[in-house]
Amino acid sequence: MDISDVELIQSIHETGGISQASKILNMSQPTVSKKLARIEYTLGTQLFHRYSKGLVATDTTKYILSKSENLRKQIFEIERHVELITQLKFGTLNLGVGPIIEQVLLPDVLSEFLKSTEGAKLSVVTEDDDKLLDMFSMSELDIVVGPFRAGSSSWKEQNIEAIPMVKDHIVAVARYDHPIFALEQVNEKVVSQYPLVSPKVQGTTIGAQDSPLVQSQVIMSDSYDLMKRLTEGSDAICAGPRTIFKNELADKTLKEIPVLLNMYWESALLIRPETLVTPLGQKVVSLFKRLSTQ
């Protein structure tokens, strides 16, 4: 058997017949029938039950398809990385970023990319950390940058390069005339008495598990634009990396609450070694590394 045999079996299984499978495979019906017969003869077993309404997979076929999933994934990964290596100037690199990275790093990275790269393209998606990792594991993304910890041992175990990016303290902010600013003493317990809007604090920050703020979360969202608007127009308090509030703090639409939160947010860029050695991969990584330290 080879990968084309598996694709043929998969197509027949998904469509339930030779006729529809032949259209997907762009083959004639007699050709598909002959190929299926050859595979069954080689394996010495029947792969489909023949009924008047169509073909139904046997347990043997289900086993073959379950075992071939990783094989097809590996073939896709090989094809993708060969494409990156052979299309150095005119290739496309698939980049995934988290919502915070989208605001604090991505605009500058894209601007520099446009200035310094000819022909090559970036395809960019923004997702939460779980979705980014899923897409990265399936080789749908070549690079992901989000709320990951570069020092995690799991990256080495998966043969993934993890490069530290932005690391920032978590701060709490409120509208400028919020009643909390009239209090003489403010601590985490006082802050936690107000409704908190924030990202998924427990999953993206260090030290959040022990914070009383977590218990006061009423709205969780990865859209900081939404959370800022809620904070500006209500008694809600918003928590997040200080850098995300830079503009609002400067123009005084929001004000930092003078309380020390024992939490910080960190991010990392994840890339496979074989992508890192390609010129396009090196270019994107160098831009993120340089701009994350500025």
N, C-alpha and C positions, 0 to 999 in steps of 0.2 A: 504493500500500500504506500501511496505517497499523498501529499497534501491535496492534490487535485481529486483523488479518490474520496477523501474526507469531505471536500466541498460538494462533491456530487451526492454523497450520502446525506449530507446536511440539507441540501436543496430539496431532495425528494422527501425527506422527513418533514420539512417545514411546509411544503406545498401539498403533500399527500398524493402525489402522482407524477408520472413520467412527463406528461404533457406540460404542466406548469413549470416543472423543474428544467425542462429543456429550454424554455424561454429565458429563465434566469441565467442559465449556463451558456446561453447562445449556441446551443447545439441542436441537431435534429433529434426527434424522438427515437428513431432507430439507433442512433449513436449512443444516447443515454441508456437505452435498454441493453445494448451490447456491453457497455462499460459496467453497468450494474451486474450483469450476468458474469462477467469476467472476475469482478471483485468477489462475488459470492463463491465462484468456483475456486478461486485462489485461497479464500479463507475456509472453504469447506463447510459453509453454513448459510442458511437463508437469513437475509437482512431485513426483509419486509414480508408481512403477511399480505397476501393478495385478496382483496375483497372487491365486490362490485362497485363500491363507492370510492375505492382508492387503496393506497398502500399504507400500512400501519407498521411502524418500527417494531422490531423484535427486541428482546432484552439485550441481545448482542449489539445491535445498532445503538441502543441507548448507552451501553458501556463504551463503545468506540467514541461516540460524540462527547461523552463526559470527560474522557481521557485526552481528547484532542484539543480541548479548549485552551490549555496552556501552550500546546504546540502552535496553534494558530496565533496566539498572543505573541509568542516568541518570534514567529515569522514576521509578524507586523512590526515588531520592534526592530528586527534586523533591517527590513526594508526602509523603515523610517530613518534609521541612523546612517544607512548607506546613502539615502537621499541627502541628508545633511552634509555628508562628507563630499559627495560628488557635485553638489550644487552650491559651491562656496559663495559665489557672487550673486546668483539669482534665486537662491533658495528661499524658503519661508520657514521661520522659526515660530513655534507655537508657545506663547507665554501666558501663564495664568497668575493672577495676583489677587490678594485679599483686599477687602474694602478700604482698609487704612493705607496700605501700600499704594492703592489706586490714587489716593489723594496726596500723600506726602512724598512719594518718590516717582511714581509712574510718569506724571507730566514732564518732569525734567529729563527722565530717561528717554522718553519718546522724542523730545525736542533734540537732544544730543544725537540720537539715532538718525534722525532725518538729516542733520547737518553733516554727519560723518560716514554715512553709508549710502552707496549707490547700487541700485538693482535689488538688493536683498529686501525681504519683507518680514514684518512682524504681525502675527495674528494674536490678538490679545483678548482674553476673557477675564471677567471678575466673578469670583465665587467665594463661598465660605471655605474654611480650611479643610473640612471633610470632603467636599466636592473636588477641591483642587487635588487632594491626595488620590482620590479615586481616578481622576482623569490622568494624573501623572503615572499611576501604576499601570494604566492601560495604554500608555505611550500616546495618548491624545494630546498631552502637553509635554514639551521638551524641557521647560524651566517653570518652576513655580516659586513665588515669593509671597510669604504670608506669615501668620503667627506661629512659627515653628521654632523649636529650640535647637540651635546648631550643635549644642553639646550632647544631644541625645545619642546613646549608643546604638539605637535602632537603625540610624542612617547607615552606619558602617556595615551592620549586619545585612542590609539590603543593597549594599554596594552603591550608595548614594552619597554624593558630595554635598555637605551642608555648610554654607558660607554665612557667617553672621551679618545681619543687616542692621536696621534701626533698633535701638534699645532705649526706652524712655520711661520716666516715672509716670505712674497713674495719678492724675489730679482730679479734683472735683470742682465743677464750675456751676454758677447759677447766674440768673439775670442780675443786672447791676443793682436794682433796688429790692433784691430778695430780702425777706425779714431775717435771714440767718446772719447777715452782715451787721445787724444791730445788736447781736449778742456779744457779751464780754468774753465768753470762753466757748470755743468750738472744738469738739473732738469727733471721732468717728461715730460714737453713739449718738451725738446730737445730729450729725449729718444724716444718719440712718433713719431719723424720725420723719424725714421728708421722702416723697416718692423718688426713686432712682430710675433714670433711663440710661441704658448703657449697652454695649455689645455683650456677647456671651462671656462675661467676666471670668467665670470659673474655668473656661476652656482656653482662654487666650492670655492670661496674666499669671505672674508668679506671686504667691502669697495671698491670692484672693480667697482661698478656701476658709481662712480664719477671720476674714473681715466681716464685721456686722453689716457692712454695706450690701453684701450679697443678699442678705435676707430682706432688704428693702427694695429689691428690684421689682418694678411693676411692668416695665416695658423693656424687652430685649430686642435689639435690631442691629443689623450690620450697616445700616444707613446713618452715618453721622450727620448728614444734612438734615434728615428728619429729626434726629434727636436734638440737634442744636435749635431747630425751630420750636420744638416742644419746650425746651428749657427757656428760651427767650420769652415765651408767652404764658408761662405757668410757674407754680412753686416747685416744679420738679428740679432735681439736681442731676447733672450729667457727669459721668466719670469716664475717663479715657486718657490715652497718652497726651501729654502736654502739647506736643507738636501739632496735634489735630485741631487744637483750639487757637493756634497762633494768630490767625487773622481776627477772630472775634475778640480775643484779649487785647489786641492792638487797637481796634476801633471801639472798644468798650461796650460792645453789645453783651458780652459775657465777662464775668469776673471770677478769678480763682479764689476758692474758699481757703482760708489760711489754716489748713489741717494737714498733718503729715499722714499720708496713707502708705502703709508698708507694702506697697504693690508696685510692680513695674511690668511693662509690656516689652516683649522682644520678638524679633522676626528673623527669618533666615531665608536664604535662596537655596533651593534644592535643584540639583542637576546630576545627571549620570556622567561618569567619567568619559564615556565615548562621545557624549555631546560636548563636554567641556573642551575636548581637544580640537573641535572644529572651529575655524575662524569666526563663523557667525556666533557660535556659542560663546567663544572667548570675548567677542565684542560686547555682547549683551551683559555678560557677567562683569566685565571691566567697568561698564557704565554704572551698573547698580552698586558695585563696590565703591567707586569713586564718589558718587553722589550721596551714598548713605553716610559717608563720613563728613560731609560738608555741613 
